[in-house]
Amino acid sequence: MLEELLVFTTVVEQSSLNKASKLLNLSQPALSRKIAKLEDEWGVALFHRKGKRLELTRVGQEAYLYALEQRQRHQNFLQ
């Protein structure tokens, strides 16, 4: 789950699957599968997909804040 949250936050911060996939060194299909896995596990859509553009849904915005918190907790734990 932590890996999927990292992927999710990176996609949001890069505003692009392509940019995020390059940054994470993952193929776009692999990155899309990780986002889909999160959406399936949580039973919600995190993004509105408009062509190549991604916009966070309302739930996606809340999930992003949650993911940031989890990422920070993980970083604090590792220090």
Number of C-alpha atoms within 10 A of each C-alpha: 10 11 9 17 20 17 24 25 19 19 22 19 12 14 15 15 22 15 15 22 20 11 13 13 10 14 14 15 11 11 21 16 13 19 20 17 14 18 15 11 10 11 10 14 17 23 18 13 12 8 6 8 11 16 15 17 15 13 12 19 15 12 19 20 12 14 19 15 12 15 17 12 11 12 10 9 8 7 5
